Amino acid sequence: MRQQNNVSGVNMEFEELVKTRRSIRGYKKDPVPLTVLQEIVEIAKGAPSSMNTQPWHMHIITGEPLERIRKGNTENMIAGVAPKRDFPMKESYEGVHRQRQVDVAIQLFSAMGIERDDKARRTDWVMRGFRQFDAPVSIVLTYDKYLEPAAISQFDLGAVSYGICLAAWERGLGTVINGQGIMQSDVVREHANIPDDQNIMICIAMGYPNDDFSANDVKSVRANNEDFVHFVGFEESPSKPLTKPKKEIA
Ligand SMILES: Cc1cc2nc3c(=O)[nH]c(=O)nc-3n(C[C@H](O)[C@H](O)[C@H](O)COP(=O)(O)O)c2cc1C
């Protein structure tokens, strides 16, 4: 039985897991044991899904096939092959969404000491993404094509993805969910042997974090609750703090 906070019933280990997790973009070369990957899958598949459809397929890739994907992605991007996704998506953000995108990029570049006008290092950073951040494992998530228009199934894949990230983090493994690795979806399909009747949604790079890679320390910022929570029908004032303030020390 895990440690419980008796007052509120909060599982402190879970909170710590959620609060410490962050995306990892620099990895050790050490392989991830198959048994550990199987444990992670076992936990992540507990995610809820629409009508319990569990519409996800997980293609867990390592070794030679992953090397071929890195190479193919890199070659295509350098050759200027237009990114190809299996589903329509908005390519650019606006307003506050754009601002948050810029903010996290500033955090990452600053951690890496990459200057704004250092084109070579900025390009190198972007290429890392196409190489799956040189992680030893990449999990490509797909769903059956017939499910299109698949917003609900894509939602379900999001839920299972977060489960993968948390289960990995609990085992000392880092992850970064990323679109960069599957932008050249034909390359991924070919080398991972993904059937034509599945749409490639996203991938998750995974491995043991390289503690010397400074971007791994970046903790991205979240909006204030007031900016996105809309309480309806409550008698208490929503402006009250959600958590009890700590007693002030006299
Ligand atoms: C659907 C999705 C796609 C993402 N794509 C990328 C990506 O292509 N490259 C990247 O470096 N990070 C990518 N990320 C990671 C986000 O940048 C990261 O989750 C966000 O900045 C919050 O930071 P955190 O994960 O450290 O809390 C993606 C995350 C999600 C959920």
The ligand as an SDF file (V2000), in Angstrom:
LIG
                    3D

 31 33  0  0  0  0  0  0  0  0999 V2000
    1.5170   15.9480  -28.9770 C   0  0  0  0  0  0  0  0  0  0  0  0
    2.8830   16.4250  -28.5340 C   0  0  0  0  0  0  0  0  0  0  0  0
    3.8360   16.6760  -29.4930 C   0  0  0  0  0  0  0  0  0  0  0  0
    5.1020   17.1020  -29.1160 C   0  0  0  0  0  0  0  0  0  0  0  0
    6.0660   17.2910  -30.0690 N   0  0  0  0  0  0  0  0  0  0  0  0
    7.3230   17.6440  -29.6970 C   0  0  0  0  0  0  0  0  0  0  0  0
    8.3450   17.7420  -30.6630 C   0  0  0  0  0  0  0  0  0  0  0  0
    8.1470   17.4860  -31.8500 O   0  0  0  0  0  0  0  0  0  0  0  0
    9.5870   18.1010  -30.2330 N   0  0  0  0  0  0  0  0  0  0  0  0
    9.8660   18.3510  -28.9210 C   0  0  0  0  0  0  0  0  0  0  0  0
   11.0210   18.6690  -28.5980 O   0  0  0  0  0  0  0  0  0  0  0  0
    8.9050   18.2540  -27.9710 N   0  0  0  0  0  0  0  0  0  0  0  0
    7.6500   17.8880  -28.3210 C   0  0  0  0  0  0  0  0  0  0  0  0
    6.6650   17.7550  -27.3790 N   0  0  0  0  0  0  0  0  0  0  0  0
    6.9900   17.9760  -25.9570 C   0  0  0  0  0  0  0  0  0  0  0  0
    6.4240   19.3110  -25.4960 C   0  0  0  0  0  0  0  0  0  0  0  0
    7.2350   20.3490  -25.9970 O   0  0  0  0  0  0  0  0  0  0  0  0
    6.4160   19.3290  -23.9540 C   0  0  0  0  0  0  0  0  0  0  0  0
    5.5660   18.3100  -23.4910 O   0  0  0  0  0  0  0  0  0  0  0  0
    5.9290   20.6680  -23.4210 C   0  0  0  0  0  0  0  0  0  0  0  0
    6.8340   21.6990  -23.7520 O   0  0  0  0  0  0  0  0  0  0  0  0
    5.7800   20.6320  -21.9020 C   0  0  0  0  0  0  0  0  0  0  0  0
    7.0050   20.3020  -21.3060 O   0  0  0  0  0  0  0  0  0  0  0  0
    7.1860   19.0370  -20.3540 P   0  0  0  0  0  0  0  0  0  0  0  0
    6.7990   17.8090  -21.1170 O   0  0  0  0  0  0  0  0  0  0  0  0
    8.6540   19.0510  -19.9990 O   0  0  0  0  0  0  0  0  0  0  0  0
    6.2980   19.2320  -19.1590 O   0  0  0  0  0  0  0  0  0  0  0  0
    5.3980   17.3200  -27.7320 C   0  0  0  0  0  0  0  0  0  0  0  0
    4.4250   17.0380  -26.7730 C   0  0  0  0  0  0  0  0  0  0  0  0
    3.1840   16.5880  -27.1650 C   0  0  0  0  0  0  0  0  0  0  0  0
    2.1540   16.2650  -26.0980 C   0  0  0  0  0  0  0  0  0  0  0  0
  1  2  1  0
  2  3  1  0
  2 30  2  0
  3  4  2  0
  4  5  1  0
  4 28  1  0
  5  6  2  0
  6  7  1  0
  6 13  1  0
  7  8  2  0
  7  9  1  0
  9 10  1  0
 10 11  2  0
 10 12  1  0
 12 13  2  0
 13 14  1  0
 14 15  1  0
 14 28  1  0
 15 16  1  0
 16 17  1  0
 16 18  1  0
 18 19  1  0
 18 20  1  0
 20 21  1  0
 20 22  1  0
 22 23  1  0
 23 24  1  0
 24 25  2  0
 24 26  1  0
 24 27  1  0
 28 29  2  0
 29 30  1  0
 30 31  1  0
M  END
$$$$
